[in-house]
């Protein structure tokens, strides 16, 4: 573990934050689609519920990433 007293070590720009959000949107959307399809195929309500939860996270992260560029 690296410990530093430099407070500016972990500062990122808005563009870096946007790309991190888009990366999380892509990964969460893959998991969401997988869980929803599995929920329908196996008739598993828990997998479908997880898929809807990940889908909500995709929408929230996507809006969080895109709104700073729209305003």
N, C-alpha and C positions, 0 to 999 in steps of 0.2 A: 504494500500500500504506500502510495506517495503522498506525503504531507508537505504542504507549502504554506508560507505566510503571505504569499503574493495574492491579494484579493482579486486581481484582474486575470488570474490564470484560467478561469472557466467561463469567461465572458464570450458569448457568441453573437453574431449579427442577426438581424431579422431574416436575412436570406437563409442562413444556416438553420434557423428555427423553422422556417417554411419547409425546407427539405426534410427535416426530421419529422415534421407533421405529415408530410406526404408519404414518407416511408412507413409511418405507423398506419396511415389510412390504407395503404396497399396491403400490408400484412394482416390487418384486422379484417379487411374485406375478404381476403382469401379464407381466413378462419370462419368468418360469418357465412359465406356461401357453402363451405364444407359442412358446417353444423346444421344449417337449414336443410340442405339436401339430405344429409344423414337422418335428420329428424323426420322428414317425409318418407324416406325409404324404409326405415326400421320402425316407424310409428313411435318414435321416442320423443315424448314431450319435453324432456329435460334438454336434449340436444337442440331441439327447435327453440326453446327458451334461451339457451346460450347463444345461438345464432342471432336471435333478435337483439340480445344484449350487445354482442359485438357489432351488429349493424347500427345500433344507436351510437356506439362509440365511434364508428366510422363517420357518421353524420356530424357528430360533435367535433371530432378532430378535423374533418374537412372544412367545416365552417370556421373553426379556430385558425386554420392555416390560410384560408382564402380571404377572410374579411379584412385583415390588415392591408392587403393589396387593393381592395376595392374602395377603401375609405381614403 
